């Protein structure tokens, strides 16, 4: 169990006032990001059939929660890890046009998550996806959308400050772009997360680009990425320096999605070429799905960031190890 315990922690808001703030942040952010990126809210599944290939495989080792159902004999049903692939399929199914997109309120269970200040077995995020043209699959497009998301977060900071001036955590004024290779070149003796910490502390907020492929010095990827949704050369994470805990805080993982060539290349690199036979992958490789950009934005993490909370359990109801609960309570961190 990894836990950061700040000294002299003051949560500022009571539990009930925190709940009011959570509602305000969530409702305001989803309205503003929908307008900024031209996204429509859509209902989304909490579980999918195993054989469709729609579930997010994350790093390839996490076990989805699965079950059977009386009305679907012989089928294995999986609770989603995220909706990374379902969204792209949905854009086609529901007839979304060029530069239109969707967002969903995604709830997931990640049973193999190592829980700490930022990680829970319960995941809540805005999953979003937008149709783009093939010629827009560029770094310029990616960075433009990253800046749009950052702008919405910064504007929300002002709105939260107006309502809860005693509680808001102030954010940097800009976001800095850095590739995983640049981080490895600058900090070759540090782990990938230590490199991100150094860069976050220097810049305040960074977008870490190109996650998934092997790096030049180590020959290993900066971090794991499934091979069948993000294009590893056109993706990244939005990460803030979080002074209350003196560490990095990732808010969003996103990217331009694979086209046919990137899908083949990345499935081969990951040793997952057998996935090409699954319905989702087969449609994509046949050129029957739109080209898209998309990602996930953590709802609880955004609330935690803006309110200066010390633990994600202060802004979401989940289950935590008894030892973690006791240590948090001893430091005035009250988990829901």
Protein Blocks (a to p, Z undefined) as FASTA:
>chain_A
ZZdddehiaehiafklmmmmmmmmmmmmmmmmmmmnopacddddfbdcfklopacekjop
accdddddfklghiacdddfblmlmmmmmmmmnopaehiacddddddddfkbccdfkbcf
bdcdddddddddfklmcfklmmmmmmmmmmmmmmmmmmmmmmmmmlpccddfbdcdddfk
lmmmmmmmbcfklmmmmmmmmnopacdehihiacfklopafbdcdfklbccklgcddddd
dfknopaddfbdcdddddfklmmmmmmmnopmmmmmpmklmmmmnopaccdddddddfkl
mmmmmnopabfklmcccdddfklmmmmmmnopacZZ
